[in-house]
Amino acid sequence: MKNSNVKKINGIGKACSIISLIAFIFCIVGFVSLIIADIAILFIPLDKINLSGKANATVTISGEDLNIGMGNIKIIGDNNGFSIESSKDEIKVSDDKVEFGDIWSLDVEEVSSDENSATYNLTGDFADFDKNAVKRELFLKVLEATVTVVLTAVTLFFARRVFKALSKCETPFTEDIVKKMKVFGWVMIGYAVLTSLNLTIIVAGLSILMLAYVFAHGTDLQKESDETL
């Protein structure tokens, strides 16, 4: 008869195995959808990509030691003058233009300025965007999402191997479970490094590795106990 703690381990392992399987299936569906989307983007005609409308804004700045955030654009200045800067590399700002990568740009015109204030006109036509650049950016973003989904599916696959083993074990202190836990821990760390350098996931991966070595020690003790008996 199984120990009550082992039964709980089996139950939790079974539940986690089912959840990870469902998540894995969602990843497969997402992967197929993203591949179809990327193929569709490759073959979409440029004349089907259209935008219309105009952007027109007037910005007046006054005061000292300004640092005003407007999305990825900042307006900074003091009594010696004012300027517009970008907080992202893909947005380039010059004296007369704000360029959003190769896709689109806004014309910047200084209407008036003095020691304490400055007024700018920002204008642009959405129809002037670069269709090839938009198509390329869409393709790369979907491709990036596809890679993330694949890495997530791989992580879930190795997670399920651990949960499935725990759902059927007579004791968690076996070399098979220890081996699968070690692989899963390294896979989680690799996932975090390759996707977003998420420190939480890295710590979780290291925790699983630590538990694997704890289980390895328990496996050694289990062997010694069995040999003694």
For each residue, the residues with C-beta under 8 A, 3 or more apart:
1:
2: 6 7 10 170
3: 6 7
4: 7 8
5: 8 9
6: 2 3 9 10 169 170 171 172
7: 2 3 4 10 11
8: 4 5 11 12
9: 5 6 12 13 166 169 172
10: 2 6 7 13 14 166 167 168 169
11: 7 8 14 15 167
12: 8 9 15 16 166
13: 9 10 16 17 163 164 165 166 167 168 169
14: 10 11 17 18 163 167
15: 11 12 18 19
16: 12 13 19 20 159 163 166
17: 13 14 20 21 160 163 164 167
18: 14 15 21 22
19: 15 16 22 23
20: 16 17 23 24 156 159 160 163
21: 17 18 24 25 160
22: 18 19 25 26
23: 19 20 26 27 156
24: 20 21 27 28 153 156 157 160
25: 21 22 28 29
26: 22 23 29 30
27: 23 24 30 31 149 150 152 153 156
28: 24 25 31 32 153
29: 25 26 32 33
30: 26 27 33 34 149
31: 27 28 34 35 146 149 150 153
32: 28 29 35 36
33: 29 30 36 37
34: 30 31 37 38 142 145 146 149
35: 31 32 38 39 146
36: 32 33 39 40
37: 33 34 40 41 142
38: 34 35 41 42 139 142 143 146
39: 35 36 42 43
40: 36 37 43 44
41: 37 38 44 135 138 139 142
42: 38 39 139
43: 39 40
44: 40 41 48 49 135
45: 48 49
46: 49 131 132 135
47: 50
48: 44 45
49: 44 45 46 131 134 135
50: 47 127
51: 126 127 129
52: 126 127
53: 125 126 127
54: 123 124 125 126
55: 106 122 123 124 125 126
56: 121 122 123 124
57: 121 122 123
58: 111 119 120 121 122
59: 75 119 120 122
60: 117 118 119 120
61: 66 68 75 77 82 117 118 119 120
62: 116 117 118
63: 66 116 117
64: 78 79
65: 78
66: 61 63 75 76 77 78 82
67: 74 75 76
68: 61 74 75 76
69: 73 74 87
70: 73 74 75
71:
72: 86 87 88 91
73: 69 70 84 85 86 87 91 93 98
74: 67 68 69 70 84 85 86 87
75: 59 61 66 67 68 70 82 83 84 85
76: 66 67 68 82 83 85
77: 61 66 80 81 82 83 118
78: 64 65 66 81
79: 64 115 116
80: 77
81: 77 78 113 118
82: 61 66 75 76 77 113 118
83: 75 76 77
84: 73 74 75 93 98 108 120
85: 73 74 75 76 93
86: 72 73 74 89 91 92 93 98
87: 69 72 73 74 91
88: 72 91
89: 86
90: 100 101
91: 72 73 86 87 88 98 99 100 101
92: 86 97 98 99
93: 73 84 85 86 97 98 99 108
94: 97 98 99 108
95: 108
96: 107 108 109
97: 92 93 94 105 106 107 108
98: 73 84 86 91 92 93 94 105 106 108 122
99: 91 92 93 94 102 104 105
100: 90 91 103 104 105 106
101: 90 91 104 133 137
102: 99 130 133
103: 100 129 130 133 134 137
104: 99 100 101 124 126 128 129 130
105: 97 98 99 100 124 128
106: 55 97 98 100 122 123 124
107: 96 97 121 122 123 124
108: 84 93 94 95 96 97 98 120 121 122
109: 96 120 121 123
110: 113 118 119 120
111: 58 119 120 121
112: 117 118 119
113: 81 82 110 117 118 119
114: 117 118
115: 79
116: 62 63 79
117: 60 61 62 63 112 113 114
118: 60 61 62 77 81 82 110 112 113 114
119: 58 59 60 61 110 111 112 113
120: 58 59 60 61 84 108 109 110 111
121: 56 57 58 107 108 109 111
122: 55 56 57 58 59 98 106 107 108
123: 54 55 56 57 106 107 109
124: 54 55 56 104 105 106 107 128
125: 53 54 55 128
126: 51 52 53 54 55 104 129
127: 50 51 52 53
128: 104 105 124 125
129: 51 103 104 126 133 134
130: 102 103 104 133 134
131: 46 49 134 135
132: 46 135 136
133: 101 102 103 129 130 136 137
134: 49 103 129 130 131 137 138
135: 41 44 46 49 131 132 138 139
136: 132 133 139 140
137: 101 103 133 134 140 141
138: 41 134 135 141 142
139: 38 41 42 135 136 142 143
140: 136 137 143 144
141: 137 138 144 145
142: 34 37 38 41 138 139 145 146
143: 38 139 140 146 147
144: 140 141 147 148
145: 34 141 142 148 149
146: 31 34 35 38 142 143 149 150
147: 143 144 150 151
148: 144 145 151 152 195
149: 27 30 31 34 145 146 152 153
150: 27 31 146 147 153 154
151: 147 148 154 155 191 194 195
152: 27 148 149 155 156 191
153: 24 27 28 31 149 150 156 157
154: 150 151 157 158 187 191
155: 151 152 158 159 187 188 191
156: 20 23 24 27 152 153 159 160
157: 24 153 154 160 161
158: 154 155 161 162 180 183 184 187
159: 16 20 155 156 162 163 184
160: 17 20 21 24 156 157 163 164
161: 157 158 164 165 180 183 184
162: 158 159 165 166 177 180 181 184
163: 13 14 16 17 20 159 160 166 167
164: 13 17 160 161 167 168
165: 13 161 162 168 169 174 176 177 180
166: 9 10 12 13 16 162 163 169 172 177
167: 10 11 13 14 17 163 164
168: 10 13 164 165
169: 6 9 10 13 165 166 172 174 177
170: 2 6
171: 6 174 222
172: 6 9 166 169 177 215 218
173: 177 178 215 218 219 221 222
174: 165 169 171 177 178 219
175: 178 179 219
176: 165 179 180
177: 162 165 166 169 172 173 174 180 181 215
178: 173 174 175 181 182 212 215 216 219
179: 175 176 182 183
180: 158 161 162 165 176 177 183 184
181: 162 177 178 184 185 208 209 211 212 215
182: 178 179 185 186 209 212
183: 158 161 179 180 186 187
184: 158 159 161 162 180 181 187 188 208
185: 181 182 188 189 205 206 207 208 209 212
186: 182 183 189 190 205 209
187: 154 155 158 183 184 190 191 205
188: 155 184 185 191 192 201 202 204 205 208
189: 185 186 192 193 201 202 205 206 209
190: 186 187 193 194
191: 151 152 154 155 187 188 194 195 201 205
192: 188 189 195 196 197 198 199 201 202 205
193: 189 190 197 202
194: 151 190 191
195: 148 151 191 192 198
196: 192
197: 192 193 202
198: 192 195 201 202
199: 192 202 203
200: 203 204
201: 188 189 191 192 198 204 205
202: 188 189 192 193 197 198 199 205 206
203: 199 200 206 207
204: 188 200 201 207 208
205: 185 186 187 188 189 191 192 201 202 208 209
206: 185 189 202 203 209 210
207: 185 203 204 210 211
208: 181 184 185 188 204 205 211 212
209: 181 182 185 186 189 205 206 212 213
210: 206 207 213 214
211: 181 207 208 214 215
212: 178 181 182 185 208 209 215 216
213: 209 210 216 217
214: 210 211 217 218
215: 172 173 177 178 181 211 212 218 219
216: 178 212 213 219 220
217: 213 214 220 221
218: 172 173 214 215 221 222
219: 173 174 175 178 215 216 222 223
220: 216 217 223 224
221: 173 217 218 224 225
222: 171 173 218 219 225 226
223: 219 220 226 227
224: 220 221 227 228
225: 221 222 228 229
226: 222 223 229
227: 223 224
228: 224 225
229: 225 226
